[in-house]
Amino acid sequence: AQSLGVNVPRVRLILLRLSSLMTASAVSIAGAIGFVGLVVPHMLRLVIGPDHRVLLPASLIGGAAFLVFADALARSVIAPELLPVGTVTALVGGPFFLFLLWRNRRQIAVF
């Protein structure tokens, strides 16, 4: 692309900002529950392996089971009150996401 006259660093920065804005918009609309769709497949890949024939169905079942567990936990922690399910998923997903970042810190490219 650079040989065709495209300013690659500028385009990369624009696309990074645009994708960050789109992701933030999606999370603000859908809530933190959508974070499960990112975290559960990575958790299961560590256990099952990278074979997508097994990983995809396991991610479907694992994500559903995780949300049922998170909902049951959110309803029972402070029994008469309701705790948002996104809080429980964030408590599990946040530290795991940080673990993934720490584990792959040498592979993360800094622009």
N, C-alpha and C positions, 0 to 999 in steps of 0.2 A: 504494500500500500504506500509505503514511504517513497518508493521509486516512481510511483504514479503522481507524486506531488501532494499526498495527503499528510497533514500535520498529525502524525500518530499520537504524540503525547497529549495534544489538545483534544482530539477526538476521544481518546481513552478517558480523559478527565470528564468530558461532557457525558459520555455514556455511563461512567461510574456514578456521577451525580444524578443522572436521569433514572438509573435503575434503583438507586437509594431512595429517591423521591417516590417512585412507583411502589417499592416495597413498604415504605412508611405509610403510604396511602392505603394500601391493601390491609396492613395490620391495624390501622386506625379504624377501618370499616369492619373488618372481620373479627378483630380482637386478637388477644394473645393465644387463643385456642389454635389458630392456624399454625402456630409455631410447632405443634405436634407433628405436622406433616413434614417438617424438616428434621426434627430430632429423632423420632422413632426409627426411620429407616437407617440412620447412622448408628443408632444403638444396636439394631438387629444385624447390621453388616458386621459389627465387631464380633457378634456371637455366631452368626450363620456363615458368613463369608460373602464374597462378591458375586456369587452365582445369581443372576437376576431371575432365573426361572423359579428359584426358591425364595429369593429376597422380596419380590413384588407381592406375592400372596401373603408372605409372613408380615410384611409391612402393613398390608390392609388389615389383617387380623390383629396384629400387635397395636396398631394405632387405635383401632376400635376398643380393644381391651384396655388400653391405657386410659382412654377417655372415660370409659365406664368406671374404672378404678378411681380416677381423679374426681369424677362427679360424686361417687359414693363417699370418698374421703372429704370432699368439700361440704357435703350435706351433714356429715356426722361429726366433724371436728368441733364446731360450736353449735350444738344440736338445735336449739330453737331458732338460731339465726342461720342465714345462708352465706357461705363463703363463695366468692366467684370462682368458677372452675379455672379460669385463666390464671388465678393466683397459684393454684396447685400445679398447673402445667408449667408455669414460669419457675416455680421453686425446683422442679425437676429438670426442666429444659435448660434453664440459665446456666447452672453449674456444669451440666454436660457439654453445653456449647463452649464454655470457657475451657473445659478439659480438651475438647477437640482443637481449639485454637492453640493451647499450650503444647499439645502433642505434635501438632504440625507447624510449629512456629518457624522452623527452618525452611519450610516449603512456601510460606506465605510471601507473596511478592509485594514489596512496597513501591508505590509509584513515585 
